[in-house]
Amino acid sequence: MDTVLGLAGIVVWIALVIAIAAAVTYAVVRISPGEKPGDPSPAPKA
């Protein structure tokens, strides 16, 4: 029974780490400044 609880704990830990990473990524994308609508993007050089 200890093995099953240990494996379940590892699965929960992995899910929490992934959820925290996703939340931090979402926050950084929302907080970081984006391009201003009036600024034209530089044309790619061929």
Secondary structure, DSSP 8 states (H G I E B T S, - for coil): -HHHHHHHHHHHHHHHHHHHHHHHHHHHHHHS----TTS-------
